Amino acid sequence: MLTEIAYSNIRNLSEGAFSPGFGVNLITGDNAAGKSSVLEAIHLLSLGRSFRTSQLDRVVSSTESECWVRGSVRRDGRITRIGFQRAGKRNRFRIDGTDATSVAQTARTLPVQIIHPDSHRLLTSGPAHRRAFLDWGCFYADAGFHAVWRQYRRALAQYNCALKGRIDRNILHGLEQALAVHGEDIDRRRRFYLSELLASLSSMDPLWPEPEDRVLVYEPGWHVNTPLLDALGKHRQRAIRFGSAMVGPHRADLTVLHRGEPAATALSRGQIKRVTVALMLTQMTLYESNAGHSCTLMIDDIASELDAHSVRLVADAIGKRSGQCFVSALSLDDAQPFMHGDHRMFHVEHGRLSELL
Ligand SMILES: Nc1ncnc2c1ncn2[C@@H]1O[C@H](COP(=O)(O)OP(=O)(O)OP(=O)(O)O)[C@@H](O)[C@H]1O
């Protein structure tokens, strides 16, 4: 768990620090006070990226050229200090006073999961969101996944360059072999992870409308009964025409069906949000039971578009797990359903955070 956090120049947060508690940490404040920016700081500390934008420069205070976040993480009685700095176009990650070799190190030290107003895009937007969801689970559940995934991405980038004729096309076949080996490995790992996730889904049944009608369909990104190498060869001419690989795990998808129809069109907006929360919480609790330690959960403005009953269901589902959680809300009234057990309250005003005692 995160025991200390300090930050500088994250959007409207100039400089600040606080000590969150083990249970629920409520962060209240008016619109534009800086609540989401506090959660963004924690997200940056773990993953070096924002959950709101892919352009990190937007996160740095507009009048400054750099930002940083530092934190202390306690696990099994040991404290690890981690840090993230964005200066100019450069990101730097630190662990216990030395540069981290990759962001995977800080991500594993402080696993985080965030549920925010756009999380429903997991169901309503393109397959990239669902692949990211699957790969989040694989990354934390499977120590070997990240290395294979990187090898695949590297081979894919080279393959796409060769398809466009930027490098020698004679190497296409060799690259297809590398893509097939790593791609089938990714697929095997995703399938294994998914089987575990499916077995755990029932723990969040109260959040699903008619859970008995729920079906999740995984599509690997190429024809199921064909070896990936053959599929790549078969689609090579099309790939040359479009300048990118047509098949492979980078084209995978996971469709959630409700009564046989895609949940994105069969369910209401509020139901989609509940199902999204159910999927993300299942993923987190699965991680926590496999890893034996908790993940830091952040919930940004959950009340938006959910009725009181749905908020209560989400709060009950969250209350079942023990572990650190940050909840942002406009008022203490909105946050009331989450105030169970051990909780601390913080208030943000014009980018300044203080604890409510
Ligand atoms: N790069 C930046 N530099 C300075 N301020 C910024 C920057 N990016 C955004 N802001 C401002 O920071 C403020 C805080 O935004 P934030 O989204 O954290 O507020 P919030 O409390 O979560 O609001 P809401 O309840 O409306 O979601 C806003 O006024 C926003 O315009």
The ligand as an SDF file (V2000), in Angstrom:
LIG
                    3D

 31 33  0  0  0  0  0  0  0  0999 V2000
   -1.7530   21.3350  -17.4940 N   0  0  0  0  0  0  0  0  0  0  0  0
   -2.5280   21.9850  -16.6400 C   0  0  0  0  0  0  0  0  0  0  0  0
   -2.0070   23.0010  -15.9020 N   0  0  0  0  0  0  0  0  0  0  0  0
   -2.7640   23.6610  -15.0040 C   0  0  0  0  0  0  0  0  0  0  0  0
   -4.0560   23.3820  -14.7580 N   0  0  0  0  0  0  0  0  0  0  0  0
   -4.6160   22.3920  -15.4620 C   0  0  0  0  0  0  0  0  0  0  0  0
   -3.8920   21.6500  -16.4250 C   0  0  0  0  0  0  0  0  0  0  0  0
   -4.7220   20.7120  -16.9650 N   0  0  0  0  0  0  0  0  0  0  0  0
   -5.9240   20.9000  -16.3690 C   0  0  0  0  0  0  0  0  0  0  0  0
   -5.8640   21.9050  -15.4620 N   0  0  0  0  0  0  0  0  0  0  0  0
   -6.9230   22.4040  -14.5790 C   0  0  0  0  0  0  0  0  0  0  0  0
   -6.8340   21.7060  -13.3510 O   0  0  0  0  0  0  0  0  0  0  0  0
   -8.0870   21.8130  -12.6650 C   0  0  0  0  0  0  0  0  0  0  0  0
   -8.3660   20.5170  -11.9340 C   0  0  0  0  0  0  0  0  0  0  0  0
   -8.8700   19.5350  -12.8090 O   0  0  0  0  0  0  0  0  0  0  0  0
   -9.3870   18.1350  -12.2450 P   0  0  0  0  0  0  0  0  0  0  0  0
   -9.9240   17.4250  -13.4290 O   0  0  0  0  0  0  0  0  0  0  0  0
   -8.3400   17.4870  -11.4320 O   0  0  0  0  0  0  0  0  0  0  0  0
  -10.5770   18.5850  -11.2830 O   0  0  0  0  0  0  0  0  0  0  0  0
  -11.6840   17.7420  -10.5160 P   0  0  0  0  0  0  0  0  0  0  0  0
  -11.6760   18.2230   -9.0990 O   0  0  0  0  0  0  0  0  0  0  0  0
  -11.4940   16.3000  -10.7420 O   0  0  0  0  0  0  0  0  0  0  0  0
  -12.9870   18.2660  -11.2480 O   0  0  0  0  0  0  0  0  0  0  0  0
  -14.4110   17.5950  -11.6360 P   0  0  0  0  0  0  0  0  0  0  0  0
  -15.1740   17.3830  -10.3580 O   0  0  0  0  0  0  0  0  0  0  0  0
  -15.0470   18.6710  -12.4700 O   0  0  0  0  0  0  0  0  0  0  0  0
  -14.1410   16.3520  -12.4010 O   0  0  0  0  0  0  0  0  0  0  0  0
   -9.0890   22.2460  -13.7260 C   0  0  0  0  0  0  0  0  0  0  0  0
   -9.4240   23.6200  -13.4910 O   0  0  0  0  0  0  0  0  0  0  0  0
   -8.3400   22.1330  -15.0210 C   0  0  0  0  0  0  0  0  0  0  0  0
   -8.7320   23.0930  -15.9750 O   0  0  0  0  0  0  0  0  0  0  0  0
  1  2  1  0
  2  3  1  0
  2  7  2  0
  3  4  2  0
  4  5  1  0
  5  6  2  0
  6  7  1  0
  6 10  1  0
  7  8  1  0
  8  9  2  0
  9 10  1  0
 10 11  1  0
 11 12  1  0
 11 30  1  0
 12 13  1  0
 13 14  1  0
 13 28  1  0
 14 15  1  0
 15 16  1  0
 16 17  2  0
 16 18  1  0
 16 19  1  0
 19 20  1  0
 20 21  2  0
 20 22  1  0
 20 23  1  0
 23 24  1  0
 24 25  2  0
 24 26  1  0
 24 27  1  0
 28 29  1  0
 28 30  1  0
 30 31  1  0
M  END
$$$$
